[in-house]
């Protein structure tokens, strides 16, 4: 991501800083999964949340607290959601607040499906320092089996189907129904939301190659810009979706 990571407090342990970095580099997979989850009739995820660095100047010092949000939305630049933690020191946010935070302030992400967890880099960094018993208690408190802290997955069936790192299987499977949808709703190709995003922008942010091929074949405008002047190509580049760059 071209956005530089936020400055994390000096006291952060190097393992944590490494975890923040990995979470930022792989966040696109979290969003890709969630964007498909929002289209599923039957939910497939048990949990989907993002940890962000919240900051506040208190007595002349920058205080940083890393807290989780859920009900996530993402526009390629900012993350939106609802804070699920109560801050220890910060007074500028509280549990239940709707927040909007730039993507470069991500410190972790986690989704879980069928009892398996994906992401959770900071959680694994903490688990790596625990005893076997502590890990068990920790996982029980979350109600999730986090598995091996040295083997963190970012997409489902990652080992059996490494191609899932390039494209989500649902993107491929939905090809025919997307072709039909666009045929029956041609206005959707040029429709823009209140921020100027088109269908093509949203599919580029989510890294969906097959969807983009269908939209382009159906006449979507590759040069369409959001109100901030971003094209689908800009988002693909920003999020490092390498397989989309030649298409766009």
LUMVO-759837 format. One record per residue (C-alpha): x, y, z; chain; residue in three letters. Coordinates in steps of 0.001 Angstrom, whole numbers, padded with zeros to 6 digits. Example, Ala and Ser with C-alpha at 12.3 -4.5 7.8 and 13.67 -1.06 7.14 Angstrom:
# residues 2
REC       px       py       pz  chain  resn
REC   012300  -004500   007800      A   ALA
REC   013670  -001060   007140      A   SER
This chain:
# residues 248
REC       px       py       pz  chain  resn
REC   000000   000000   000000      A   UNK
REC   001316   003406  -000837      A   UNK
REC  -000114   004871   002380      A   UNK
REC   002696   004938   004911      A   UNK
REC   001867   003103   008116      A   UNK
REC   001006   005247   011087      A   UNK
REC   003743   006009   013593      A   UNK
REC   003362   003451   016382      A   UNK
REC   004429   004277   019925      A   UNK
REC   008091   003692   020839      A   UNK
REC   007146   001171   023464      A   UNK
REC   005688  -001240   020884      A   UNK
REC   007361  -004616   020820      A   UNK
REC   009114  -005415   017477      A   UNK
REC   006933  -008527   017089      A   UNK
REC   003880  -006273   017264      A   UNK
REC   005247  -003785   014755      A   UNK
REC   005881  -006702   012383      A   UNK
REC   002286  -007868   012985      A   UNK
REC   000913  -004370   012184      A   UNK
REC   002896  -004370   008944      A   UNK
REC   001625  -007790   007871      A   UNK
REC  -001955  -006813   008702      A   UNK
REC  -001673  -003709   006518      A   UNK
REC  -000127  -005612   003615      A   UNK
REC  -002848  -008283   003656      A   UNK
REC  -005918  -006246   004614      A   UNK
REC  -007096  -006402   000991      A   UNK
REC  -007856  -010135   001488      A   UNK
REC  -010004  -009341   004503      A   UNK
REC  -011986  -006820   002489      A   UNK
REC  -012290  -009165  -000494      A   UNK
REC  -013786  -011856   001757      A   UNK
REC  -016121  -009401   003470      A   UNK
REC  -017338  -007916   000197      A   UNK
REC  -018420  -011422  -000866      A   UNK
REC  -019901  -012105   002566      A   UNK
REC  -022197  -009094   002070      A   UNK
REC  -023557  -010758  -001097      A   UNK
REC  -024091  -014211   000396      A   UNK
REC  -027677  -015190   001185      A   UNK
REC  -026471  -017500   003959      A   UNK
REC  -023639  -015915   005986      A   UNK
REC  -020313  -017760   005806      A   UNK
REC  -018329  -015846   008446      A   UNK
REC  -018596  -016224   012210      A   UNK
REC  -016538  -013099   012949      A   UNK
REC  -015148  -010200   010908      A   UNK
REC  -013412  -007325   012665      A   UNK
REC  -010523  -004903   012222      A   UNK
REC  -008156  -003488   014843      A   UNK
REC  -007177   000141   014369      A   UNK
REC  -004786   002553   016027      A   UNK
REC  -006771   005352   017645      A   UNK
REC  -004803   008384   018785      A   UNK
REC  -005344   011421   020968      A   UNK
REC  -003144   014193   022334      A   UNK
REC  -003320   013949   026142      A   UNK
REC  -001187   016315   028253      A   UNK
REC   001094   017040   025315      A   UNK
REC   001655   013355   024498      A   UNK
REC   000237   011262   021688      A   UNK
REC  -001580   008344   023260      A   UNK
REC  -002210   005337   020968      A   UNK
REC  -004740   002601   021698      A   UNK
REC  -005363  -000350   019369      A   UNK
REC  -009049  -001289   019410      A   UNK
REC  -011417  -003500   017401      A   UNK
REC  -014305  -002375   015211      A   UNK
REC  -016967  -004403   013424      A   UNK
REC  -019748  -003692   010843      A   UNK
REC  -016886  -002853   008506      A   UNK
REC  -017049  -000893   005294      A   UNK
REC  -014116   000166   003116      A   UNK
REC  -013917   002637   000236      A   UNK
REC  -010330   001936  -000821      A   UNK
REC  -008984   004687   001448      A   UNK
REC  -010932   004776   004710      A   UNK
REC  -012339   002082   006950      A   UNK
REC  -015748   002594   008563      A   UNK
REC  -017187   000615   011446      A   UNK
REC  -018437   000531   015016      A   UNK
REC  -016027   000488   017961      A   UNK
REC  -016481  -002632   020097      A   UNK
REC  -013894  -001867   022813      A   UNK
REC  -014012   000647   025649      A   UNK
REC  -010822   002781   025606      A   UNK
REC  -008553   002785   028656      A   UNK
REC  -007234   006329   028317      A   UNK
REC  -008700   007923   025214      A   UNK
REC  -011706   010189   025702      A   UNK
REC  -012312   011125   022048      A   UNK
REC  -014023   007788   021236      A   UNK
REC  -016096   005261   023148      A   UNK
REC  -017649   001828   022715      A   UNK
REC  -020477   001862   020140      A   UNK
REC  -019201   004936   018259      A   UNK
REC  -019275   004906   014470      A   UNK
REC  -015757   005641   013293      A   UNK
REC  -013946   006453   010072      A   UNK
REC  -010195   005820   010049      A   UNK
REC  -007629   005910   007208      A   UNK
REC  -006483   002497   005982      A   UNK
REC  -002883   003175   007103      A   UNK
REC  -003999   002999   010747      A   UNK
REC  -004859  -000706   010573      A   UNK
REC  -003070  -002738   013207      A   UNK
REC  -004857  -006051   012610      A   UNK
REC  -007805  -007828   011003      A   UNK
REC  -009530  -011117   011661      A   UNK
REC  -012220  -013199   010075      A   UNK
REC  -013322  -016680   011044      A   UNK
REC  -015262  -019248   009083      A   UNK
REC  -016288  -022740   010200      A   UNK
REC  -014181  -022332   013328      A   UNK
REC  -011010  -021429   011378      A   UNK
REC  -009353  -018044   011813      A   UNK
REC  -007636  -015910   009177      A   UNK
REC  -005363  -012932   009826      A   UNK
REC  -005169  -012038   013553      A   UNK
REC  -001471  -011153   013324      A   UNK
REC  -001283  -009252   016643      A   UNK
REC  -003251  -012014   018375      A   UNK
REC  -000766  -014610   017107      A   UNK
REC   002143  -012386   018216      A   UNK
REC   000660  -012383   021731      A   UNK
REC  -000144  -016120   021631      A   UNK
REC   003457  -016873   020632      A   UNK
REC   004571  -015572   024057      A   UNK
REC   002017  -017619   026025      A   UNK
REC   002276  -021060   027569      A   UNK
REC   000169  -023879   026113      A   UNK
REC  -002403  -023458   028922      A   UNK
REC  -002626  -019704   028497      A   UNK
REC  -003157  -020143   024764      A   UNK
REC  -005980  -022569   025431      A   UNK
REC  -007671  -020169   027854      A   UNK
REC  -007143  -017270   025449      A   UNK
REC  -008743  -019162   022536      A   UNK
REC  -011603  -020283   024737      A   UNK
REC  -012294  -016674   025768      A   UNK
REC  -012549  -015727   022072      A   UNK
REC  -014533  -018873   021302      A   UNK
REC  -012211  -019557   018364      A   UNK
REC  -009454  -021995   017565      A   UNK
REC  -006561  -019814   016413      A   UNK
REC  -004358  -022788   015502      A   UNK
REC  -000618  -022422   014933      A   UNK
REC   000766  -018923   015625      A   UNK
REC   003577  -019638   013134      A   UNK
REC   001210  -020490   010294      A   UNK
REC  -001194  -017626   009633      A   UNK
REC  -003685  -017982   006770      A   UNK
REC  -005177  -015022   004889      A   UNK
REC  -007598  -016792   002500      A   UNK
REC  -009618  -019991   002740      A   UNK
REC  -008124  -023220   001328      A   UNK
REC  -004884  -021278   000918      A   UNK
REC  -002673  -024381   000944      A   UNK
REC  -004898  -026644  -001130      A   UNK
REC  -005751  -023903  -003636      A   UNK
REC  -003021  -021245  -003753      A   UNK
REC  -004876  -019681  -006706      A   UNK
REC  -007342  -018338  -004095      A   UNK
REC  -004656  -015764  -003257      A   UNK
REC  -005139  -014356  -006755      A   UNK
REC  -008898  -014536  -007048      A   UNK
REC  -011799  -015381  -004772      A   UNK
REC  -013587  -018564  -005975      A   UNK
REC  -016949  -016749  -005811      A   UNK
REC  -015711  -014190  -008341      A   UNK
REC  -015180  -017013  -010853      A   UNK
REC  -018377  -018879  -009948      A   UNK
REC  -020587  -015807  -010299      A   UNK
REC  -019469  -014996  -013849      A   UNK
REC  -022656  -016165  -015630      A   UNK
REC  -025023  -014611  -013127      A   UNK
REC  -023137  -011296  -013334      A   UNK
REC  -023395  -011359  -017145      A   UNK
REC  -027189  -011850  -016802      A   UNK
REC  -027482  -009184  -014115      A   UNK
REC  -025706  -006573  -016243      A   UNK
REC  -027756  -007534  -019324      A   UNK
REC  -030987  -007019  -017379      A   UNK
REC  -029773  -003927  -015478      A   UNK
REC  -027540  -002046  -017934      A   UNK
REC  -027925   001176  -015900      A   UNK
REC  -025819  -000451  -013144      A   UNK
REC  -022729  -000131  -015376      A   UNK
REC  -022695   003658  -015172      A   UNK
REC  -024507   004211  -011852      A   UNK
REC  -022486   006086  -009211      A   UNK
REC  -023008   006256  -005470      A   UNK
REC  -022869   009510  -003474      A   UNK
REC  -019043   009406  -003492      A   UNK
REC  -018866   008783  -007235      A   UNK
REC  -017961   005084  -006990      A   UNK
REC  -019113   002777  -009786      A   UNK
REC  -019571  -000989  -009811      A   UNK
REC  -016116  -001191  -011477      A   UNK
REC  -014482   000806  -008647      A   UNK
REC  -015945  -001502  -006013      A   UNK
REC  -014873  -004680  -007824      A   UNK
REC  -011346  -003279  -008269      A   UNK
REC  -011074  -002530  -004539      A   UNK
REC  -012155  -006106  -003806      A   UNK
REC  -009694  -007588  -006327      A   UNK
REC  -012309  -009470  -008385      A   UNK
REC  -010753  -010192  -011775      A   UNK
REC  -013627  -012121  -013372      A   UNK
REC  -016172  -009490  -012313      A   UNK
REC  -013989  -006766  -013812      A   UNK
REC  -013617  -008683  -017089      A   UNK
REC  -017419  -009009  -017316      A   UNK
REC  -017989  -005319  -016508      A   UNK
REC  -015417  -004156  -019068      A   UNK
REC  -016793  -006518  -021754      A   UNK
REC  -020250  -005107  -020983      A   UNK
REC  -019077  -001540  -021582      A   UNK
REC  -018200  -000176  -018111      A   UNK
REC  -016192   003064  -018333      A   UNK
REC  -012643   002238  -017213      A   UNK
REC  -011893   005979  -016888      A   UNK
REC  -014786   006752  -014503      A   UNK
REC  -013559   008727  -011487      A   UNK
REC  -014814   008995  -007909      A   UNK
REC  -015429   012443  -006429      A   UNK
REC  -011804   012246  -005220      A   UNK
REC  -010624   011691  -008799      A   UNK
REC  -009767   007989  -008421      A   UNK
REC  -010175   005445  -011217      A   UNK
REC  -010549   001685  -010727      A   UNK
REC  -006912   001400  -011856      A   UNK
REC  -005825   003785  -009070      A   UNK
REC  -007414   001533  -006453      A   UNK
REC  -005955  -001655  -007961      A   UNK
REC  -002521  -000048  -007836      A   UNK
REC  -002945   001364  -004342      A   UNK
REC  -004034  -002017  -002960      A   UNK
REC  -001408  -003881  -004963      A   UNK
REC  -003880  -006144  -006818      A   UNK
REC  -001262  -007042  -009407      A   UNK
REC  -003545  -009302  -011461      A   UNK
REC  -005931  -006378  -012123      A   UNK
REC  -003373  -003847  -013328      A   UNK
REC  -003058  -005172  -016938      A   UNK
REC  -006876  -005331  -017228      A   UNK
REC  -007404  -001748  -016111      A   UNK
